[in-house]
Amino acid sequence: MVVQTDTRQGIVLVTVLWMIALLSALAMAAAVSFRSFSGIVALDRDRVQADALLTAGLESAVGSIVGLEDTPVDEIETTTVLSTGSVRAHLSDEGGRIDIGKAPVEMLAGAFRVAGAPASVADDMAQAIAQWRKDVEAARPGAVPAPPPNSAPAPPNSGGKKVESDQLFTDLRQLARVPGVKPQWVAAATPLMTVYGSETVNPLTAPAEVLAALPGVDMGRATEFVQRRRELARDVAQLAAMLGTAKDYLALKAPPVLSVHLVARLVHGFTQAARTVIVVMPKDTPPYRVLVWNPVRS
C-alpha cells in the first residue's frame, strides 16, 4: 500500500509540474505577444504624430510665404517646433525648372548636357521628347492636324480645337516611355526638370544648373548671376542680357507651384519625411492645394 501511495503521489507531482511548465510557457507567449502589440501601437502612434507634424510644417511654411506676394521663393527653409517635435520645410519654385512637356527643344538638350550627356546624345534625346509630344498631341481626339507648309492660318473660332500640352507629362518618370531617351541621363537631369512649369523659367528662382542649360549661358556666368540676383532689377530684358541668353527663355512671375520637402522629428527621435507639390492660392482657405504627396526616406 505504501508503494502504491508513493506512485500516485509521484504521478500527481509530475502532472502538477507539467501544468506549471505549460502555464509558464503560455504566460511567456502572452508577454511576447503583448510586447509585440505594444510595439505596433507605439509605432502607429509615432506615425500619426509625425504625419500631424508634417501637415503643421506645411501649413506654417505656406503661411510664411503667402505674405511675400511677388517676392521669389528662392530655396526658402522654415522650422516649426511643437510639443511633440519639430518639422523642417524646404521650399523651391517649380517655375525655376525646365518643363519637359512645354520647354523648347534647345532647353531640353541643354538640361541633358548640363547633366553630363555628350552634346550629340543630348540633342537626340531632346528631339525624341519633342517628337513624342507631337505624336501624343496628334493622337488626341479633336486635335487639329498640322497645316501644310506655306498654308494660310486657320481663321479664329473656325471650330478647330487647340490641344494644350499641359497634360503630356504628369510625372518625370514618364520620360522612360519616350523611345531614345536613356535612363541614366534622365536620372541625372531630373533635378533640373519639372512637369509643373511653363515654356520659360524664372531666372530669380532657377538653380545655376538650370540657367546653364539655357542657350548662350555657361556655368560660370550662371553661378555668378545666382550669387547676385537678389540685388538685380526685375526686368526680363536686362536679366537676359546679363545671362547672355534670349529673353524668350525667361519669365518673371509669382510661383503658383512649389515643391516642399518636409522632415518631421519627434521628441524621442522618430523621423518621417515627405515631398509634396502644392499650388499656392493666397486668396483661398486654405491658401494652397496639394497636387502630390509622397513619403520619402529622411
N, C-alpha and C positions, 0 to 999 in steps of 0.2 A: 504493500500500500504506500509506503514511504516513497518508493521509487516512482510509482505512478504519479504521486502528487508532485514530485520534483520535475517530472517530464512535462506535466501540464503547465506548471509554473514557468518552465523554460520556453514552452511554445507561446504562452501569453506574453512573456518578456520580449521574445523575438518579434512578435506581432506589434507590440507597442513601439518597439524601436523602429520597425519599418514604417509605422504610421507617422512617427515623429520625423523620420527622414523624408517621407513623402510631403508632409506639411511644410517642412523646411524648404524643400525644392519648390513647392508651389509659392511659398512666400517670396523666395528669391526671384522666381519668374515674374511674379506680380510687381516686385520692386523694380526690376529691369524695365518691364512694360510701362510702369508709371513714370520712370525717369525718361524713357523714350518719348512718351506722350507729353511730358512736361517740356522736353526739349523742342518738340514740334510746336507746341503752343507758344513757347518763348520766341522761336524763330518767326512764326506768323505775326506775333506782336511786334517784333522788330521791323518786319517788312511793312506792316501797316503804319507804324510810326515814321519810318523812313519815307514812305510814299507821301505822308502828310507833310513832312519836311520839304520834299521836292516840290510839292504844289505851293507851299508857302514861299519857297525860294523863287519860284517862277512869278508868283504874284508880286513879290517885293521887287524883283528885277524889272518887270514891266512897269511897275509904279515909278521906278527911278528914272525911266526914260520917257514916259508919257509927257512930262512937262518940258522935255528938251525941244519939242516942236521940230524945227528944221535942222537941229544940231546933228551931225552924222554920228552914227553908232559905230565908233571905231574901236573894236575889241574892248568893250566895257566889262568890268568884273564887279560883282556885288557879293556881299556876305550877309546872311541873315542868321541871327542867333536866337534860339528859343530855349525853353526849359528842357526839352527832350534832346536837343543837339543843335547842330548848325548846318547850313547849306550854302554852298558856293555856286554862283552862276556866272558863266562867261557868255556874253552876247556878241554876235557878229552879224553883219548885214549880208544877206544872200544876194543883194544887188551889187555887191562888190566882187562877185564871181562870174564866170563865163557860163551862160545858159546853153546847154547842149541842144536844146530844142529851138533856139532862136538866134544864137550868135552867128555872125558871118563865118564863112569857112576859114578865112585867114586868122580869125581869133581862135578857132578850134585848133588849127595847125600850130599856132603859137603856144597854146597850152601844152600840147604834146612835146613840143621842142623844149620848153622850159622844164618839163618833167624828165627830159633826158633822151627822148627819142631822136634818132637821126632825122635830118630835115626831110629827106625823101619819104621816110616811113610816116612822119608826122603829116605831111601833105596828103599822102594816100589815105590815111585814116580819117582825116578831116573831110576829104572828098567823099569817102564812103558814108560818113554820117550825113553829109548834105544830100547825097543821093537817096539814102534811106528815108530822110524826111520828105523828100519829094514823092517817093513811091508811096509812103503812107498817106500823104495828103491826097494823092491822085486816086487812091483806092477807097477813100471815104465816100459814103453816099452823099450826093449833092455837090461833090467837088466840081469846080469849073476846070475843064481841060485847059492846058497851057495854049495860048494863041500861037499861030504860026508866025515865023519871023516876018517883021515889017508889016504886020497887020494892024489895023486901027484898033484902039482900045474900045472895050465894050462900054456902051452908054451907062450912066448912072441908073440904078434901080431897074436894070434890064432883066432881073429875075435870077441871075446867077448868084450862087451862094459862095461867099468868100470863106475859105476854111482857115481858121486860125491855127497856129502851131502850138498853142498853149498846152495841149494835151498830148503832144507827140511823145514826151517822156514824163513819167511821174516819179521815176527813181533813177539814180545814176547807174544802178546795176543793170538797167535795161540796155546799156551800151553793149553788153555781151551779146545781144541779139543782132547787132549790126555786123554783117559779113565784112571781113577785112580789118576789123578793129582788134588789136592784140590785147589780151587780158592784162599782161604785165604793164603796158603803158596806160591802160585805163586806171589801174590801181595807183600808179604813180601820179597821174594827172587829176585824180578825183578831188584832192583838196582845193584845186583851182576852179572846180566846176560846180554847177547847181542846176536844178530844174525849176527854180522859183525866181529867176531873174528876168532879163529882157535882152534886146538886141545889143544893148550897151552895158558898160559897167560904171559904177560910181567911183570916180577917182579919189574921193575923200574917205572911202572905206575899203577899197580894194587892197589886198596884200601886195607887197612888192612883186611877188612871183606872178600874180595876175596881170599887173601893169606891164611887166616884162614880156608878157605874151602878146601884147598889142603890137601891131606893125609899126616899126620905127623906134621902138623903145628897147633899150638893153637893160640888163640887171643893175648896172651901176647907176644909171640915171633913175631907174625906178626906186632903188633904195634911197637915194638922195632925196627924191621927191617925197617919199613917205615920211622921212625924217623932218621935212619942212612944211608939210601940207597943212598943219594946224594954223600956220601963220599966213597962208595964201588967201588971196581974194577968191570968191566963189564965182568965177567967170569961166565957162567951159572953154572958150577960145584961148584964153590966157593959160589955163591949166594944160590944154592940149599942146600949146606951143612950148611950155616948159618940159613936157614929157617927150616931145618930138614925135607926136602921132597926130592923126586926123581927129578933129573934134567929133566926127561921126561915130566914133567908138566910145564916147563918154557921155554921161548924163548925170546931172545933179538932181537928186530927188530924195524926199523923205523915205526912209527904209520901211516899206509896208510889210516886208517878210524878214524875220530874224531867225537865226539859228541859235539855240540856247543849250549849252552843256551844263548840266546840274550834277553836283556831287553832295549828297547828304551824309552826315556822320553823327550817329547817336552818341550820347554822353559816355557810354561804355565801349565805344569803338566800332560798332557795327556800321558798315558803309554800303551805300547803294547809290547808283548813278543812272542818269537818263539823258538822252539827247532829244530835244523837241524842236520842231519848226513851227513858228507862230506867225499869224498875220496881225499886225498892230492896228487897232481900231480905236483911237483915243476917245472918240465921242460915244462909244458904246459901253455897256456894262455887262460883263467885264470888258476891259479895253483891249481884248485880244481874242483870237480864235486859234485853237490848236489844229495844225494840219498833220503833224507827225509826232508820235511819242514812242521812242524806242529805248528800252532798258539797255545799258551798256556796262561793260566792266569798268569799275572805278580805278 
